[in-house]
Amino acid sequence: MNDRLIIFDTTLRDGEQSPGAAMTKDEKMRIARQLERLGVDVIEAGFAAASPGDAEAIRSIAGVVKHSTVCSLARANERDVRAAGEAIKPAASGRIHTFIATSPIHMEKKLRMQPDQVVEAAVKAVKLAREYTDDVEFSAEDAVRSEMDFLCRIFEAVIAAGAKTLNVPDTVGYSIPQLWGERIRQLIERVPNADKVVWSTHCHNDLGMAVANSLAAVMNGARQVECTINGLGERAGNASLEEIVMAVKTRRDVFDCDSRIDTTQIVPTSKLVSQITGYPVQPNKAIVGANAFSHESGIHQDGVLKHRETYEIMRAEDVGWGANKLTLGKLSGRNAFRTRLQELGIVLDSEEALNAAFARFKALADKKREIFDEDLHALVSEDAGIDACDRFKLVSLKVCSETGEVPHAAVVLSDGGAELRAEENGGGPVDACFRAIEKMVGSNSSLLLYSVNNITTGTDAQGEVTVRLSRNGRVVNGLGADTDIVIASAKAYLNALNKLFGAEERAHPQV
């Protein structure tokens, strides 16, 4: 029987460190439920010491997830480890993942610690974590630039202290597959009691080789891969879960291991994460991109029609494509609507919330003929993004865009209950709309990104807009969805403004 490859998903922690991708507790809960449905072994739900909100999100996820291990990150200090331990207490299976930097540059410039102090801190953190759980993981941050002898020393020490998983991260995305595989192999050969632990790898994508490096580690003995949905993560991102899983599944002639991932849940999970974080998936992205199973070339089309395997090494339906239709419409009842939400892992916290969502569903069904699961996720995401305490709310919007005329927008907002009105011209209807909003709000922010994606197919599809704003070094994403793209744009802009004027985002765990 093949070895088990443990899939450790860090979308909710490392993925959340992408600029503007911070998630609410409810959004994290929805993704966690979907990750459990996907079959992820370990869900790194966050960094408990970062904020009370993050700790509460981890605690809530730990209370509902039953079939995956729920993990919290912690630096190698008492405050972090205790915060992580308290956060995972409700979990049926909980893990503490503690880390400290081991490269000379990190120890000298960031930690300002001597190697002996680093080993001591790591051992102390692991022993403290064992007070809360037997499942303790230790990571040697920036292992790619760490000295091999020192890595062997600290890994030997934490194994003796009780660590069950040892993670070797390419924190800065510096390595290449041949060298990374060799580093993993040497560590397993040289570290005493290496056979008593699971060896893991966590690769970043700065040189575009995160997946290749992760797979090289697997081929040399690693049996856990840390990854994210869609490769989400800070800078250039992390290794993509969907690519790791499908590479191992498709190339069973090469890999002597397999995961327990339900691959038919890959595409639904990808779309949910994209919708909640506001990070769209590029069309030519492997596995989950819109063009991943499309064939434009006549030669390719001819071959696929004659025999699919001439040009396709995977079946689209095996990763979840084509299974996204919701057989509900404007005549569907509340019970059918509630049942489908439950099947999608969407739990609304009150009857009032269900009634509001159902009313929005009915309104959407009047606008478009077919409703898809993605439409429901977008509908609930938009509801979750609307807080009763939000300062700015869209009251009405009127735009005029005509050939030969300057586009014009008239916008009415509610600012804390006070009604504001403004009109502006622009280069297009969306530009005019944004200018009118800025005239009233005066945020002095910079528009970093304006992205439009169709949630489903068809000319009546909802458009999903992502707006990324920056002010004084703070970056936020705003999301909006509507069958009218200008209205969706206004919603997204206001969603971003409410975040910009709201509570500060959590700090990076290494700051």
N, C-alpha and C positions, 0 to 999 in steps of 0.2 A: 504494500500500500504506500502511496506517495506520502511524503511528509506534509504536515499542515503548515501553510503560510499564513501567519497572523497578520491581518490587516488592521492597522492602527490609524484611524482617521483623525486628523487635527484641523479639519475645516473650521470648527467652532473656536479654535484657539489660534493657531498660526494663520489660518485663512482670514480670520477676523482682523489680523494686523495689516491687511491691505488698506491703503488709504481710503477712508470713507466707508469701509465695509462693516463697521461696528453694528451688532445686532441687538435687538431687544430680547428680553427673557422669553417672550412668547415666540419670537422668530427662532431662537435657539431651540426651543422645545419642539417646534414643528420639524426642524431639520434633524434633531436627535431621533425623533420617532421614525423619520424616513431612513436614517442611517441604520437603525435597528432592523427595519423592514429589509433593507439592502443586505443585511447579514454582516455588518462590520463587527469585528471582534472587540476592538477597544475604541471608545469614543472619548477623545480628549475634549472635555466640555468647556474648558477655559482655564483661567489663571486666577485662583480664588483670592489671592492676596492683592490683586490689582484694584479691586473695588468691592464694596458690599453688594453691588448689583451683580457683578460677575460671580461672587460666591453664592448668591441666592439662585442664580441661573443654574449653576452646577448642582446645587442641592435639589432643585426642582427636577432636573433631568435625572439625577440619581434616584429620585423617588418614583419615576414612571418607567424607566428603562429596565427591563428584566432579563433580556437575552444577550446584552452586550455589556462589557466591563466599562464603567464610567470612571474617567481619569481626570485629575487636576494636576496642572503644572505647578512646580514650586522651585524657587531658587534654593540653594543649599544654605538656608538659614532657618532658625527656629520659627520665626513669625510666619514665613511662607509655608513651611511644612505643616504647622498646626492649622493654619487656615485651610489648606488643602484637605487635611484629615477630617476636619469638621464638616467640610462641604460634601465629602463623599460618604458620610456616615449612613445616609438612607439607602445606599446602593446595595442591590443584591450581590453585586460583584464590583468592588471598588479598587482603584489603583492610585498611588501617588507617584508622580514622575518628577524627580528632582534632578537638577543639573547644575554644573559649574564649569566655567571655561578652563581649558587645559593647554591651550597654545601659549607659547612664550609671549607673543604680542598681547594677547588678552590678559594673561596673568599680570604682566608688567604695567600695561597702559590702562586697562579697565579696572581690574580687580585690585591692583597694587598689593598683590600678595605673593609670597614666596611659594615654591612648589610644595614644601612640607605643609604649609598652611592650607593649601588647596586640598591636599589629600585628607588632612584632618577634618576640614569642613565637609567634604563629601561623605566620609565615614560617619560623622556625627549626624548628618541629615538623613542618611539611610537608616541608621539605628532609630532615630526619632520617628521616621515614617513607619517603621515596623510596629510602633506602638498602636498605630491605627489600622494597619492592614499588612497581610503577608505578601501582597502583590506590590512590590516596590520596583520601579524602574529608575536607572541612573543613566544620565547622558553626559558625555564629555564634550561640552560645547566647543566648536571649532576644532574637532578632532582631525580634520583634514590638514591643518597646519600645526598639529601637535607632534612632539617628538615620540617616536614609537616606544622607547624605553619607559617614558613617563606614562604613556597610555597603559602599558602593561602593568605598571606599578599601581596606578589608581584603580584600574579595573579589578586587579587581584584583591585590593583592599576592600572595595565595595562588595565584592562577592562574599568575602569573609564576614562583612557587616550584615549581609542578608538580602542584598539585591537579587531579584529573580530575572530581570531583563536588563541587558546592557545595550545602550544605544550609541551608535557611532555616527555622529552627524557631520555632513558636509555643510556647515552653517552658512558659508559664503559662496557656495556653488563653484568651487575652484577646481575640483578634481576632474579626472577623465576616467572612463570605465575600466580600462586595464589596470590603472594604478589603484583605483578604489577597490576593485575586486581583490587585488593583491594585498591591500592593507587589511581588509576583513579576514582574508585567509591567514595572514601572519598573526593577527591578534588571537584568532581561535587556536592556532597552534602554540602560541607562546604563553598565553595567560593560564596560570594554574586553575584547575577546576572549571575551565571554559565549557566543558560538557554539562555542567550543572545549571547553566543559565540559557536563556534565549538571546541570541544576538540579533540586534535590530539596526536599521539604517534610516537616516532622515536626510534627504538630499534636496538642496535648493537648485534653482534652474537658471542661475545667472549666465551660464554658458550654454544653456539649452540642453543639458545632459542629465537632468535630475532623474528621469525615468531610466535612462541607460545605466547610470551609476547605481541606481537602486537594484536593477536587474543583475548587474555584475556582482553586487553584494550577495544577492540570493544564490547566484551560481557558485559562490564561494563560501556558503554556509549560513548566511543570515536567514533567519526564519520569521522575522517580523519586518514589515515595511511601513514606515510612517509617511502618509500621503494625504492629499486633500482632493475633494471633488473639484473637477475642472482645473486642477493645478493651482487653485487659489492660494495666495500667500503674499507676504511682503516682497518688495522688489520684483523680481521676475517670477516669483511664485515657487511652489513646491512640486514634487513629483505627483503626477495625476493618478489618482486611485484607479480610474477607469482604464488607463493605459497599462498600469502594472497588472491589474487583474486579468485583462484580456490577453496580454502578452503571455502570461503564465498559462492561461487556459488554452490559448490557440497553439502555443508551441510546447505541447506536452512531450515532444520528442527531445526537447532541450532541458526543460525544468522538471526535476524530480520532486515537485511539490504542487499543492493546489490549495485554493482558498475555499471558504464556505459562502462566498458572495453569491447572492441571487442576481445574476447578471441582467435579468429582465427588468430589474429596478434601477439600472444605471442611468438611463435617459431621464426617467421621472425625477431622480435625485438631482441630476445635473441641472434640469430646468428649474427645480425648486430653489436650489442654491443661487442660481443666476438671478432669479426674480427677487429673492430676498436681499441679496447683497448689492444688486445693481451692476454686477459685472457680467456683461453679455459674453456668450461663447462665440468665438470666431467661427465662421461657416466651415472652414477647412480643418477645424480641430478634430484630431483623431477620435473615433468612437462616438462622440456626442455632438460634433458639429453638424450643421444642417446639410452639408455636402458630403458627409463621411461615407455615405452609401449611394451617392449620385454618380452617374456616368454620362459624360457629355460626348466623348469621342465615339464616332460611329463604329469603329472597330471594337471598342469596349462594349458598346451597347449590343452589338451583334453577338459577341461572345457570351455575354451574360444571358441573353435571351435563349441561346442554344444550350448553355450549361452554366449555371450560376458561378460555380467554382473556378471558371476560367479567369475571372478577375476579382472575385470576392473571397476573402479568406475567413470571413465571419458572416453570419446571417444578421440582418438588421433587427429582426424580431427577437434575436437572442439577447440583445442589449436594451430592448425596450422600445424600439421604434415601431410605430404603427399600432400601438396599444393604448392610445391616449384619448379615444373618443368617449364622451359622456352622453349616454342616451337619455338626456333630460332636455326639456324645452319649456316653453312658456306655459304649457298645460300641466307640467309636473307638479306634484304636491310637496308639502313641507317634509313629510316622512321620507320620501325618496331622496330629497335634497340632503336631509340630515344623514341618511344612511351612506350616501356617496361621500360626504365629508368624512365620516368615520372610516370608510375604506381607504381614504387618502391620508389618514392619520391626522386630520384637522379636527381639533377639539375646541369648541367654543365654550367659554366659561359660564354662560348664563343663557336662559331662554330669551332674554332681551337681545343678546348678541346674535343668537340664531335667527330671531325675527328680523333684525337689521340686515344680516347677511342674505336671508331669503328674499327680502325686498329688493336688495341690490341685484340678486340673481335674476329676479323677475324682470327688473328694468333692463338688464343686459340681454335677456332672452327676447325682449321686444325689439332689440336693435340688431341682433344677429341670429341667423337661422340655426347654426350648429353651436353647441356649447361643448367645450373640451375641458379635460382635467386641468390643463394649464390656465384656462380662464378662471376656474375656481380658485386656484392658488393665487392668481393675480388679484382676484376679488378680495380674498381674505388678507393678502399682504397689504393691500391698500387700506382695508379696514384697520389692520394692526398698526399701520403707519399714521393713522389719524388719532390723535390724543385729544381728549376733552380739554386738556390744558394748552393745546397748541395756540400760539399767539395769532398766527395768520391763517385765515380760511377763505377759500374762494366762494364768493357770493354769486357773481355772474361774469360772463365774458362775451364780448361781441367783437368779431374781427371782420375786416373787409380786405379781400385780396382780389384785385382785378387787373387784367392785362392793361398795361399803359398807365396804371395808377399806383400811387405810393401806398403800400399796405398800412393799415391803420387798426389799432386795437383800443377798445374801451373796457376797462377792468374795474370791477367792484370787489373790494376785500373787506373782511372783518378783521380788525386789529384789536384783539382783546375785547370784542363786543362793539367797538366803535366802527362805523362804516366809513371806508375811504374809497374815493373814486379818482381815476386818472385815465387820460387818453394819450397815446403816443403813436408816432409813425415809426416804421422800421424797414429793414431790408427785406423782410418777409413777415408773414403773420406771427410767427413764433418770436422773432426778434422784436416786433412791435409790442407783443404781449409782455415779454421780459422787461422791456424798457418802461412800460407802464407800471409794472410791479415795482421795479427799482425806484421809480419816481416817488412812489408812496412809502416804500420801506427804507430806502437809503442804506442798504447793507454794506456798501463799499467792498463787496466781495468780487473775486475774479471767477469767471466761468471757465473751468478747466476741461469739462467734457459735456457734450450734449449728444446723446446716443438714442436712436430710435430702433426698436425691434418689433416685428410682428409676433405676438404671442402664439398664434396658430396660423393656419393657412386661410386664404380667401380674402376678397376685397372688403368683406365686412368684419375682418379680424380686429381684435383690440390691438392698438398700438401701445407698446410699453416704452416709456421714456425714462432715461437715466440722466440726471443733471448732477454734475460734481462741482461744488463751489469751494473756494479757498479764501480764508481771511485770517491775517496775522498768523500764518503757519498752520492753521487748523483746516482740515479737509473733511468735507461731508458729502455723502451721496443722497440724492432725493429721487424717489420713484413715483411714477404716476401712470395709470392705465386708463384708457378710454377708447371707444370706437372712433372718436374725434381726436386726431393727433394733436391739435392745438390745445384742446382742453387737457389732454394727458400731459402736455408740456407744462402748462400752468400749474397743474397739480404737483408735478415733479419739482418744479422750481420752488413752490411754496413748502413742500415737504423738506427740501434741503434748507431753506431759510429757517424753518422751525427748529431743525437740528442745530443750525449755526447759532441761533439765539437761545438755544436750550442748554442743557447740562453738558459739561465738558466730556469728551471721550476719555476712556481709560488710557493710562500711559502704557507704553511698551514695557514688557516685563523686565527688560534689561536696562531701562533708563534709571 
